Amino acid sequence: MTETAIEAAALSMRFGRRRRPALDGCAFRLPAGSVCAVVGPNGAGKSTLLSLAAGLLRPTEGTVTVLGQAPATARERLAYVAQDKPLHPQLTVADTLRLGHELNPRRWDAAVAERIVAEGDLDPAAKVRTLSGGQRTRVALALALGKRPELLLLDEPMADLDPLARHQLMAALMADAAEHGTTVVMSSHVVAELDGACDHLLLLGAGRVRLAGPLDELLAAHTLVTGRADASLAAHTVVESRTTGRQITALVRPEGPLGDDWQTTAPSLEELVLAHLRAPEAPALRLDDAREAAV
Ligand SMILES: Nc1ncnc2c1ncn2[C@@H]1O[C@H](COP(=O)(O)OP(=O)(O)OP(=O)(O)O)[C@@H](O)[C@H]1O
């Protein structure tokens, strides 16, 4: 297995000359075997990044390699589930899986694909066009996992699933990825569903990397502090702060001991992400191996 799942250097994507770039000089490295959450506000560039990694788009500048190869040549080794989950509407569920097998004769894992479908109580004879949005998601995930990919790229995979199906499919996905050492890269707006599932985080904002690296290291680099509004945080990097009356609450990157003026707690993933979403001007932090290559 290749050691690096995705490596991006000075990666930019512009859809037309007048538009602001969808991605602007992104650099990061994701080790193989990671489960990486890709988060960021609407329009941040998450889908663009996943499409580039899947080899469906070509960057206007910079490079992205997946599994040590150009994405277009690594297609057999990766699976991509797009946001709109394109499937053939006229095929039945069983035909769809059969087609998956025909297109991936060497790697196809029929057992996992059939299990994912069966766990959703789907009739194999049902035509895809008669399925609900969430049922189609299940078929798309069954196809992707059946391909037995080394890298699984999922663009908001759980968006139209009910909470139970979401929980069950997420657990199935994570168990399967852990068993086979699959790298999973998953964009989502529902940070709660990523907590406990992901070990890496990539936070994008306006086409740029704002946070990248192992989740535990990123969390450890931040502290939530509460104290008197006149106490100073000048020695530290303040990501976001809010003052209520005489009290200030802030998410900081401590540059040394915080001192007795502050009550401190460790942030959750949700607190880390929300603070960065509320403070789009906060400085970026890269704790992945590619940080030296930052542009
Ligand atoms: N095919 C395209 N043609 C023109 N502009 C595009 C195209 N695809 C994306 N963009 C633009 O690129 C930017 C990033 O879009 P992208 O879909 O990657 O964001 P996102 O983070 O996935 O957003 P969301 O959370 O809303 O799904 C947006 O400004 C969008 O308008």
The ligand as an ORCA input file, in Angstrom:
! r2SCAN-3c Opt
* xyz 0 1
  N     -18.566     23.581    -12.622
  C     -18.412     24.782    -12.082
  N     -18.470     25.903    -12.825
  C     -18.289     27.125    -12.283
  N     -18.079     27.339    -10.971
  C     -18.021     26.267    -10.165
  C     -18.191     24.947    -10.668
  N     -18.085     24.078     -9.629
  C     -17.871     24.837     -8.534
  N     -17.821     26.137     -8.851
  C     -17.578     27.268     -7.916
  O     -16.456     26.946     -7.125
  C     -16.642     27.336     -5.778
  C     -16.474     26.134     -4.861
  O     -17.553     25.232     -5.103
  P     -17.644     23.797     -4.427
  O     -18.842     23.114     -4.985
  O     -16.329     23.117     -4.566
  O     -17.867     24.202     -2.897
  P     -18.332     23.287     -1.668
  O     -17.398     23.621     -0.539
  O     -18.419     21.870     -2.065
  O     -19.767     23.892     -1.358
  P     -21.099     23.213     -0.717
  O     -20.817     23.078      0.755
  O     -22.134     24.246     -0.971
  O     -21.339     21.911     -1.394
  C     -18.026     27.983     -5.707
  O     -17.855     29.367     -5.777
  C     -18.728     27.466     -6.951
  O     -19.623     28.430     -7.456
*
